[in-house]
Amino acid sequence: MAKRKAGKNPGKSTLVRKITRIASKVLLWFLLVSVLWVLAYRFINPPITLLMIERNIERKADGKTFKTDKKWVDFENISDNMKRAAVSAEDQLFLKHMGFDIKAIEKAYASNAKGKKVKGGSTISQQTAKNVFLWPGRSWIRKGFEAYFTLLIELLWSKERILEVYLNVIEMGDGIYGAEAAAQEYYGKSCGSLTRAEAALIAACFPNPLRWTPVKPTRYIRHRQFVITRVMRRLGPLDF
């Protein structure tokens, strides 16, 4: 009498279906929540970021007091010099790309492959996404989330909104966040009154605001300021 062929394990199939169903629900909820979150921040100003929280934890560990100097300034009240300085320093193709500068990414990847220490290829959109929606750190998982949120803000926000949020939340010194707090701290004036040289000097310190400061600019920062002002002249007014 011929033996019956062993069938598939029904218990294993049921487990796989359950895992697939749970994973699908988690993914669906993540997509829904993330889209609503990004859409909400199109109209609501982000109150705080995870970087601000982490920096205050670090300050407390060092025996310092909590410090989060920030004051939101609407896009139209930010100096055109500050806007152009940021674009000139960090992302000259900001108005032309959809969140990613492929050439800059390829250049950074090639240089990193050679073991050179270079500036990353992150655009203003990418920096805004990781500052507002993600935790500080470096990992491939975080990079994946960064790319996802970058696409969302490019689709759901205007370029003006992206630059407005960027200039209001990024770190510009020890406990200093946003252009208004930086302008008050370094020049005793509102960011709407910044001159080209002042805005360029603030932007020159963007890569490492805890190491560099407009108060005591190094030769390297002065050179960056000079380069940024030259690019600002070449770019001219930003055409949003």
Secondary structure by P-SEA (a helix, b strand, c coil): cccccccccaaaaaaaaaaaaaaaaaaaaaaaaaaaaaaaaacccccccaaaaaaaaaaaaacccbbbbbbbbccccccaaaaaaaaaccccccccccccaaaaaaaaaaaaaacccccccccaaaaaaaaccccccccaaaaaaaaaaaaaaaacccaaaaaaaaacccccccccccaaaaaaaccccccccccaaaaaaaaaacccccccccccccaaaaaaaaaaaaaaaaaccccc
